[in-house]
Amino acid sequence: MNKTELVTNIAQKSGLTKKDVETVINGLLDEITGALSKGDKVQFVGFGTFETRKRASRSGRNPQTGQVIEIPETTVPAFKAGNKLKDAVK
């Protein structure tokens, strides 16, 4: 399912217009992105938690030359599924 299909499905189920649903979804994604960029967690009880995790620096190899390179530490977004979501997917 892509974003357009999601907007259409929610609009049909809720009776809202596609434009209104898209505005809400864009707002939700912007808020989650903003919170994660500040280092905050976003938790939806039963669904899951969006958070950031630090990935330690490590050595890697350039696949073309075989040369060893140092990959710096970085912060990455992560999602941990909640129990209701896990049970629904089983």
N, C-alpha and C positions, 0 to 999 in steps of 0.2 A: 504494500500500500504506500502510495506517495502522498505528499501534502495535499494535492488537489483532490484526491479520492477521500482523504480524511475530512477535508472541509465539506465536501459534498455529503458524506455520510452523516456528519454531525448536524448539518443544516437540515437534512431530511428528518432526522430523529427529534430535533429540538424545535423545529418550526421557525428558526431564525433564518435570516438571509445569508447567503454564502459570504457576502462582503463582511457582515458582522462577525461571522464565525472566523473568517480569516484574520480579522483585526484582533480578536481575542487570542487566537493561536499565536500570532506574531508577538503580541504583548506578553504572553506566557513565556515564549522562547527568549525574548529580550530580558525578562526578569530573571530567568534561570541563568542565562549567560552573564548578566551583571553580577548576580550573587556569587557565581563561581569565580569570576575574575577578581572579586574581593577576598576570595578564600572561604566564603561561607558555604554551608551545606543547604540543600533544598530537599526537604523530606515530605513525601506524600505517604501517609500511614497506609499500609496495606499494599501500596503500589511499588514504592522504592525510594531510594535516596540518590541524589546527584551530589557528587563531591569532587574535590581535587586530590590528587596523590602526587607525591614527589617520586620521580624516577631517578635513581642514583646514576652518577657518571660511570661509564664503563668503557672498555676497549672493544673496538670492532675492527672489521677488515673491509677495505675497499674491494668489492668483488672483481673489478676490472684489473687492478694492479696487484692485489694481495697485500698491499701496504697496511700496516696496523695504524688505526686512527683512534683518537680519544673522542668519545661521544660525551658531551657535557650533561650535567644534571638538568632536568627539566620538570615542569609541573604539567600534568595531563588531567583531563576530565575523566571521571569514572562514574559508573552507575551500578548500584547494588539493588537487585530486585527484592521486593518485599514478599511476605508469606502468601498473601492473596494472589499476587501475580504468579508466583512459583506454582501454587496449587492449580491455577487456571490453565497453565501451560502443560502440566503433567499429562 
